Amino acid sequence: MPSERDSNGVEPETASSGEDAEWSARRDTLAKRLAEQRRRLPENREPANRSQGMRGAAQGLKVASEFVAGIIVGAATGYFIDQLAGTSPFGLIVFLLLGFAAGVLNVIRGISGNSSPDDPGQL
């Protein structure tokens, strides 16, 4: 006599009634624990603030663009000084390093939240 198979062609497992009772008891225990944990949660929770995540992304893009802009402005300034003075590549190297330093300083200021250089307490 052929055995019954499900739609995937797999024979169903036969479980004894003792195993079914054990799984039912375990399921009931877990359901009770879950209900208890749900009761402990505050009912008037505020939904997650999605705008806060977007502010972080905007701040990150701002800091990254200021860093890149400092490097590009420094390199462009050094290149034009080299073209005018004929000192290639020394002006480019010096101003590229100065642009990098300015970019790092902008990143530090952006992260620390201080945009004013007048405050001696922070960078």
N, C-alpha and C positions, 0 to 999 in steps of 0.2 A: 504494500500500500504506500503510495507516494506521500511524503510529508508536505504540510502546508508551508508555503513560502510567502513572504511579503512582496511588495512591488519591486524591491531591489534584488530579489532572489535569495534572500537570507532567511534561514529558518529561525523562527522566534524561539527565544530561550524559555525554557519551562522553569518556573520558579515555584518553590513550595510555599504553602500558606504561611509558614513560619517566617520566611524571608519577607513576604508581603507585609506581615504584621510588623516586622522590625523596621522596614522602610516607612511604613505609615506612622509608627511611633516617632521615628526620627524626624519625619517631615513635620509632624505636629509640634514637636519640641522646637524645631527651628522656626516655625511660624509664630509660636508664642514669644520666642526671643526677639524676633523681628518686630512684632507688635509692641513689645516693651521698649525697644530702642526708638521706635517711631513716637511713642508717647513722650519720651525724654526730649525730643527735638522741640525747639521753640516754635510756636504756631505762627507767630507774626514775623517770620524771617523776611528780610528784604531781598528782592531778586538781585542777581549779580549785576553790577554796574558795568555795562559794556563800554561806555564812553571812557572809563578809566583805562582800559586796555588800549584804546585808540590814542589816548593821550601819551601813553608810554611809547607807542610806535612812532607817533609824531615827534616826540622828544628825541628818540633814537635817530630818526632820519635827519632832524635838525643838527644834532651833534656830528653825525657822519658827514653831512654836507659841509659844515663849517670846517671840519678837519681836511677834507679833500680840497676845498676852496683855498685854504691857507697854503697848501702845497702847490696848487696850480698857480696862484698869484705869485708865490715866491719864485717858482721856476720861470714863469713868464718875465718877471722883472729881471732876473739874472740873465736870461737870454737876450733881452733888449739892451741891457747894459753891456753885455759882451759884444753885441753888434755895433754899438756906438763907440766903445772904447777899444775894441779889437783884442780883448783879453780872454778869448775863448779858451777853455771852458771854465775858468776860475770864477767868474761872476755867477754863472749858472749853478755851480756847486755850492758857493757860499749862500746865495739867496734861496736855493732849494732847501738847504739846511735851516735857514731862518724861517722859511715858510712851514717846514715841518715842526719847528719849535712853536711857531704861532698857532698851528693847528692843534698841537698837544695842549697848549695853554687854553685854547677855546674849548677843547673837550673837558678839561678840568673845571673850567668855569661853568660850563653847561651842566655837568654832573653835580657839582656842588650847589647849584642853584643861585650862585652869586653872579650877577651880570655887571655889577658895579665895581670898578677897580679902586674906588675910594674907601671901601671897607677894609681896614688893615687886619681884621680878625680872620679873614679867609683869603685864599688865593684869588 
